[in-house]
Amino acid sequence: MWWRLGNAYYSLLRELYVLAVLRDTGRAVEYHVLADALFRVDFWLGDTVISLFVANARYRDAEGAGRKLTARRLLSDFPGFKFVEMPRLTRREYGTVHLPSRAEIEQFADRFLT
């Protein structure tokens, strides 16, 4: 149970950090807890749905394989959405929040959110 709580907490910290950096770059990225919980949408900017996740072949990888549902799969019946994903590599350090660097986030934003 502690492991699951810790993962959820670190995931929230990672999402808030990425959201703050994206907003600091001048992009009006939006977040809502229901979009996250119900549709697996971490953030969005206009019609672009942004997913942030740690890549793991068993649960979810960059191609959407794995047992976890993705925003792309849940919202595929609704036309007009564009989906971009920001996968993080799995790291094996216990008790550490694995944050992308500001430069990584800015490169992602410049590539996919222009």
Secondary structure, DSSP 8 states (H G I E B T S, - for coil): -HHHHHHHHHHHHHHHHHHHHHHHTT---B--HHHHHHH---EEETTEEEEEEE-BTTTB-TTS-SSS--HHHHHTTSTT-EEEEEEE-----TT------HHHHHHHHHHH--
